[in-house]
Amino acid sequence: MISVVILGAGNVATHLFKAFNKADNIIVNQWFNRNLKSIEAYKNKVDITDDLSTLKDADIYILAVSDDAIAELSSQIPFENRLVVHTSGSVSVYDIDKKHKRGVFYPLQTFSKDAEMDFKNVPICLETINKECYATIKNLAVAIGSPKKELMETNVKYCI
Ligand SMILES: NC(=O)c1ccc[n+]([C@@H]2O[C@H](COP(=O)([O-])OP(=O)(O)OC[C@H]3O[C@@H](n4cnc5c(N)ncnc54)[C@H](OP(=O)(O)O)[C@@H]3O)[C@@H](O)[C@H]2O)c1
């Protein structure tokens, strides 16, 4: 079982929540957004919070927030040495606070909240700084059905 905490409640976060929620071997321990209203509709399915000091333990913290919020929000997570990934294709993995194990989980797809999404058709670009973390995010991508496909820009970037 892979446990995740989602941070953010926009297009990407919402589709990821739905996909994680459907997968047998993923559990969403918590969903954070700075504005609770956006996730209130899900409160019977998942623990929701707008308070970073109450963040729960998880294998992976997913920052699905606006590109310019990634660095600051990552620094506000009140833990160290956890695996924290963002979902952007245009922000460096190094923008995540260095107190974390850092990575990228970038779906190669344009999302809109209302359109149905099947991750079987969505390759996900994966990147981790620590090699041992790569398997964890790869397993997460596989668990939501992302297709396997090689795309290597550097030796630390992968796409499945
Ligand atoms: N949209 C796409 O097609 C797509 C595809 C692949 C990857 N991505 C990447 O995925 C990430 C999320 O994109 P999105 O389209 O889901 O964004 P979005 O729909 O605009 O949602 C942005 C989310 O970020 C939160 N946020 C913004 N500024 C914040 C701050 N300073 N502190 C905390 N939270 C903040 C917003 O909170 P509020 O609800 O409170 O405003 C909202 O939940 C981005 O990195 C984007 O590049 C997007």
The ligand as an SDF file (V2000), in Angstrom:
LIG
                    3D

 48 52  0  0  0  0  0  0  0  0999 V2000
   -3.4860   22.0320  -15.6060 N   0  0  0  0  0  0  0  0  0  0  0  0
   -2.7690   21.1950  -16.3470 C   0  0  0  0  0  0  0  0  0  0  0  0
   -3.1720   20.8160  -17.4550 O   0  0  0  0  0  0  0  0  0  0  0  0
   -1.4480   20.6680  -15.8150 C   0  0  0  0  0  0  0  0  0  0  0  0
   -0.8750   19.5460  -16.4380 C   0  0  0  0  0  0  0  0  0  0  0  0
    0.2970   18.9860  -15.9160 C   0  0  0  0  0  0  0  0  0  0  0  0
    0.8950   19.6000  -14.8120 C   0  0  0  0  0  0  0  0  0  0  0  0
    0.3540   20.7200  -14.2440 N   0  0  0  0  0  0  0  0  0  0  0  0
    1.0150   21.2950  -13.0580 C   0  0  0  0  0  0  0  0  0  0  0  0
    0.2980   20.8840  -11.9010 O   0  0  0  0  0  0  0  0  0  0  0  0
    0.3420   21.9330  -10.9040 C   0  0  0  0  0  0  0  0  0  0  0  0
   -1.0660   22.3320  -10.5400 C   0  0  0  0  0  0  0  0  0  0  0  0
   -1.7140   22.8280  -11.7050 O   0  0  0  0  0  0  0  0  0  0  0  0
   -3.3010   22.9980  -11.7480 P   0  0  0  0  0  0  0  0  0  0  0  0
   -3.6540   23.2200  -13.1630 O   0  0  0  0  0  0  0  0  0  0  0  0
   -3.9470   21.8850  -10.9950 O   0  0  0  0  0  0  0  0  0  0  0  0
   -3.4810   24.3760  -10.9480 O   0  0  0  0  0  0  0  0  0  0  0  0
   -4.8220   25.1120  -10.5480 P   0  0  0  0  0  0  0  0  0  0  0  0
   -6.0170   24.3850  -11.0430 O   0  0  0  0  0  0  0  0  0  0  0  0
   -4.6330   26.5420  -10.9150 O   0  0  0  0  0  0  0  0  0  0  0  0
   -4.8140   25.0040   -8.9400 O   0  0  0  0  0  0  0  0  0  0  0  0
   -3.7880   25.6090   -8.2070 C   0  0  0  0  0  0  0  0  0  0  0  0
   -3.8200   25.1150   -6.7870 C   0  0  0  0  0  0  0  0  0  0  0  0
   -2.6780   25.7020   -6.1180 O   0  0  0  0  0  0  0  0  0  0  0  0
   -3.1020   26.3000   -4.9170 C   0  0  0  0  0  0  0  0  0  0  0  0
   -2.2340   27.4240   -4.6100 N   0  0  0  0  0  0  0  0  0  0  0  0
   -1.9230   28.4820   -5.4150 C   0  0  0  0  0  0  0  0  0  0  0  0
   -1.0670   29.3190   -4.7860 N   0  0  0  0  0  0  0  0  0  0  0  0
   -0.8340   28.7730   -3.5530 C   0  0  0  0  0  0  0  0  0  0  0  0
   -0.0600   29.1530   -2.4370 C   0  0  0  0  0  0  0  0  0  0  0  0
    0.6850   30.2890   -2.4630 N   0  0  0  0  0  0  0  0  0  0  0  0
   -0.0460   28.3570   -1.3400 N   0  0  0  0  0  0  0  0  0  0  0  0
   -0.7840   27.2100   -1.3210 C   0  0  0  0  0  0  0  0  0  0  0  0
   -1.5460   26.7790   -2.3490 N   0  0  0  0  0  0  0  0  0  0  0  0
   -1.5760   27.5510   -3.4450 C   0  0  0  0  0  0  0  0  0  0  0  0
   -4.5280   26.7580   -5.2050 C   0  0  0  0  0  0  0  0  0  0  0  0
   -5.1730   26.9470   -3.9690 O   0  0  0  0  0  0  0  0  0  0  0  0
   -6.6200   27.7100   -3.8870 P   0  0  0  0  0  0  0  0  0  0  0  0
   -7.6400   26.6740   -4.2690 O   0  0  0  0  0  0  0  0  0  0  0  0
   -6.6950   28.0950   -2.4560 O   0  0  0  0  0  0  0  0  0  0  0  0
   -6.5390   28.8710   -4.8270 O   0  0  0  0  0  0  0  0  0  0  0  0
   -5.0540   25.5580   -5.9880 C   0  0  0  0  0  0  0  0  0  0  0  0
   -5.4510   24.5270   -5.1230 O   0  0  0  0  0  0  0  0  0  0  0  0
    1.1810   23.0530  -11.5250 C   0  0  0  0  0  0  0  0  0  0  0  0
    2.5050   22.8790  -11.0960 O   0  0  0  0  0  0  0  0  0  0  0  0
    1.0560   22.8110  -13.0190 C   0  0  0  0  0  0  0  0  0  0  0  0
    2.1800   23.3090  -13.7400 O   0  0  0  0  0  0  0  0  0  0  0  0
   -0.8300   21.2610  -14.7250 C   0  0  0  0  0  0  0  0  0  0  0  0
  1  2  1  0
  2  3  2  0
  2  4  1  0
  4  5  1  0
  4 48  2  0
  5  6  2  0
  6  7  1  0
  7  8  2  0
  8  9  1  0
  8 48  1  0
  9 10  1  0
  9 46  1  0
 10 11  1  0
 11 12  1  0
 11 44  1  0
 12 13  1  0
 13 14  1  0
 14 15  2  0
 14 16  1  0
 14 17  1  0
 17 18  1  0
 18 19  2  0
 18 20  1  0
 18 21  1  0
 21 22  1  0
 22 23  1  0
 23 24  1  0
 23 42  1  0
 24 25  1  0
 25 26  1  0
 25 36  1  0
 26 27  1  0
 26 35  1  0
 27 28  2  0
 28 29  1  0
 29 30  1  0
 29 35  2  0
 30 31  1  0
 30 32  2  0
 32 33  1  0
 33 34  2  0
 34 35  1  0
 36 37  1  0
 36 42  1  0
 37 38  1  0
 38 39  2  0
 38 40  1  0
 38 41  1  0
 42 43  1  0
 44 45  1  0
 44 46  1  0
 46 47  1  0
M  CHG  2   8   1  16  -1
M  END
$$$$
